[in-house]
Structure formats: C-alpha cells, structure tokens
Amino acid sequence: MRIVIIGGTGLIGSKTVPILRQAGHDVIAASPKNGVNTLTGEGLKEVLTDAQVVIDLANSPSFEDNAVLKFFESSGRNLHPAEAEAGVQHHVALSIVGADRTPENGYFRAKVAQEKLIEASGIPFTIIRSTQFYEFLGGIADSGTEGNTVRLSPGPFQPIASDDVAAFVADVALAAPRNGIVEIAGPERAPFDEIVARYLKATGDKREVVRDAQARYFGGLVGEHSLVPLGEARLGRIGFDEWFRRSQGKS
C-alpha cells in the first residue's frame, strides 16, 4: 500500500515511517524540506499520486493563536481536495484529547477547526486524539515557571510516549476508516503537577513545583476532564520510568 505521511520527518512521523516500511508498505515522508507544503499546496498533487492512505502529522511552525489557526485551516483546504482528486481512501490525522473541552487554548481551537474540515471533506477518515507526549514535559515545566517555581494544575494528566503514539498511528492507518475519533493515552494517570515534578526530579532540576488550581496550561485552565480521555481509550505500554530510561539512552 502507498502511504503518504505529511510531516513525516517530525517527532511522530520519523517513528511511524519505519514501522510501516518494515510492514512492507511504500511510505513517503513528505515535508516542506522535500518540496511538499500543505500551507501553500506545493507538491501535493505529485506526492499524492496513487496514494491509498494519507497520515497528516503536520504542525504549525508558530503556536501564536491566529498563526496556528491559519495553518490548520489553510492546510486542510489545500490537502483535502488534492486527496479527493488522487482517490485517497483513508485520511488519518493526529489531534489532541480534550481539544474541544478547552476553548481558551488557541492551539486546541485550531485543532478543532482542523477536525471539522476533515469531517466535512467527504474522505473516509480516522482522527486520533492523543494525550500530551512525555517528550514535552520539560517545555510544559518551562511554560509554568516563575523564577525557581513551577506553577501547575493538579488536574488529571495521562501523558504518552511518542513511540506508543507512532505505533498507534501506524495501526490505525492500516485499519479501515472509523469516520470518527480514536483516543489514545499513556498507561499512568496522575495529577498534572505530580507528573511534571517527577520529571524534574529525574532530570536533577531543582525547580519547585507548586500546585495551583488556577495555573494556566497554554492559556487554558485544567479541570477534571480537560486533558484525559473521558471514555474508552487505547493505552500505551510505556510508563514514565521506562520512557525516561530510554530517553537517557539506558537499557
């Protein structure tokens, strides 16, 4: 099967490509670096020729509210007609658990807009909503830092390893379209502040994590149902300790 991965050189794409190639599929890792740009439409017609599946993992280069919304809306309006013309049979996109429950977060609003374009495209699809990745815990800590203090919500948090995300993306891409949403999350759920504190301790970071129910997560408050699956979800296999050992190059 010919599979085109938009954003195929990024964190998740670079892990998904070898999984699908090892399964015997013809996989193209498309990105602006090799002449495929969903924001402008450049290279889409050519790269989608004979493709049966498209996996959209592209991300905005800017997280500013207006810029990220423009990115996902423009990308969708370029990508979906090109897919329809090429006869693509399955569109797979990676989104975020709780994207529709935190409207104060501009990035989440943009992902909801992306999802709506996918649903309206007429192309069979599956949207994978994932919880946050372990790989971004450091950046999350930085976003809540004031001096030597990190203020974070105690709301439930269930991060997932990027290796697990890639495995799920590959699995969904090879399955029949759901024309709906699949949610994925890590195997461990704990308060947001506790998970980040655990990460900082493991890295030897001396910043103090302070529990603050009013702390914002990239603009939005974190409630009981903001960042974790509410119903059935597929859970990854890699817990925090194993992920951290891998990230440090330890067996």
Disulfide bonds with the S-S distance in Angstrom:
none
